[in-house]
Amino acid sequence: MENKDVVLDVDEKPRFFLWLMLSIQHLFSMFGSTVIVPLLVGLSPSIALFASGVGTLLHILITQKKIPAYMGSSFAFIVPMKYLMQATGYPGIAQGVIAVGLIYLTVALIICFFGSDWIDHILPAIVVGPIVIVIGLSLAGSAANNAMMNNGKYDLKFVFIALITLLLAIAFNIYLKGFLGFMPILLAIVCGYIISIFMGEVNLNTIASAPWFSLPKFEIPFVSYNVHLEWGAILAIAPIAFVTITEHLGHIMVLNELTGHNYFKNPGLSRTLSGDGMASIFAGLVGGPAVTSYGENIGVMAITKIHSVYVLIGAALFAIVFSFVNKLNVIIMQMPLPVIGGISFLLFGTIASSGIKILIENDIDMNIKRNLMIISSILVIGVGGFMLKIGTLPLNGLAIATVLGIMLNLVLPKENK
């Protein structure tokens, strides 16, 4: 199925200058989340940026340039990584992150031998639609906090900046034509940043005093530190891979819907999982956090209707270069939270809307009790912050909602009205 509404399809290249601007737009969209994770854990933001760029290139290479996905720092591993940073330092985190990648590769190998036709059976539209909605809406709380809270306190100035940024993004997306019409998100971010400067929310002295270049703080096994097997660290991080695998499936579903391609069949789920796994393994070998495909960049593609994999390649190359350009890092790291929050309202909402579109296009009848039960359960569990703790392993609402939706679809009789 080909999506005729796209401006640039996956294999199409934009003109050079437009290419640069579109890639920078994707860089800006993922930058905040990618560097927030290492900042929260105590890792190097520049290393996380470097690992995300190389990881994205690895993923694109392994998936044969067929999937426009960006690999950024995963939020799912923050809690165990913070604990391990105090207990073992980065060497323990590294082993856990590498183990995550190996789990991805193992699952990919199983699929390679036994196929992935079961995907269509266990993940029909009645399950896929609400899961995609949950992926977008589960991020809404983070966007709202960024838009409202200044060091834990409600700030009307933040709210004003966030709403202005959101309204500008909407206006640019609807009214701008031609060259500028391809970059509504980037333009809104730049305008929000400038407004924030005038409102005193950007520390210009920090930017001015920052050195132009600095080498990222690499953490390489047997070079930066001696390796001692840390089973506790591996067990603390590795099992969460099964949670992020469900998120990976959800993002692939969204990309299938956006681009009109079926990535479960071509290049195949075994390749998409292998690409994600290799990206995490590389991150663990250089000092970064585990990585995963990013909803922010999927949101940008949904809004702009530009799905070119070459734009994502450009964003990855920019990320690698920027990891060495300290001044640029500081400029982007000074991006105010309300700007990120305002843009996130639109990006995350667009992802959720894609899930609604799936339900509508597949004529899901909500008058059928079976359908209503499945959708209702997935939505509330996924969005409501429900969590299941098994020992020290927390399973988030998205993972539980996904598993429950699959089980209900397989178990409930289809003739139930």
Secondary structure as UniProt FT lines:
FT   TURN            4..5
FT   TURN            10..11
FT   HELIX           16..41
FT   HELIX           45..62
FT   TURN            63..65
FT   STRAND          71..73
FT   HELIX           75..77
FT   HELIX           78..87
FT   HELIX           90..114
FT   HELIX           118..122
FT   HELIX           125..137
FT   TURN            138..139
FT   HELIX           140..148
FT   STRAND          149..150
FT   TURN            151..152
FT   STRAND          153..154
FT   HELIX           156..175
FT   TURN            178..179
FT   HELIX           180..182
FT   HELIX           184..198
FT   TURN            199..200
FT   HELIX           204..209
FT   TURN            222..224
FT   HELIX           231..237
FT   HELIX           238..240
FT   HELIX           241..259
FT   HELIX           264..268
FT   HELIX           269..286
FT   STRAND          291..293
FT   HELIX           295..304
FT   HELIX           309..322
FT   TURN            323..324
FT   HELIX           326..333
FT   HELIX           337..361
FT   TURN            362..363
FT   TURN            366..367
FT   HELIX           369..383
FT   TURN            384..385
FT   STRAND          388..390
FT   TURN            391..392
FT   STRAND          393..395
FT   HELIX           397..411
FT   TURN            414..415
//
